[in-house]
Amino acid sequence: MIGAGGEVSHEIGEQFENYCLGLLSETWKNVEISRRFEYSLGNKGNKIEAPDIRLRRGGETIVIAECKAKRMPLVTRFGED
């Protein structure tokens, strides 16, 4: 995947999200699992894209997950020190 961009990266990301959804659906049987969606913020109607996966139980959000198929560079994750 190194150097892959555009459509390839998007497709890999979608497939990884599907994998995560399937895994969570099999593991968390008693929760509502939903994929990302758009919602409006404020009275201007600005569209905001929600995180990739949301788990809810009894109407309360218990987990919000952002799926990433690419690895972050070590310096990004741990800093330069």
C-alpha positions, 0 to 999 in steps of 0.5 A: 500500500506504500505510495498507493493513493486515491481510489486504492487508499479509499477502497482499502479504507472501506474494506477495513471499516467493513472488517471492523464492523463485522468483528464488532457485530460478532463480538458486541451482540447487545449493542447497536452498531452504526457506520459514519453518517453526516449531520448538520451543526448549528443553524448554518447547516454545515455538514459534519461527517461523524466518526467511522463507527458508533456503538450505542446501548439503550440510546447512549453512545458507549464507543466511537471509533475511527478506523485507519488502514494506514500506519502513522509514522512513529514520530507522529505517534510518539513524538521526537523525544 
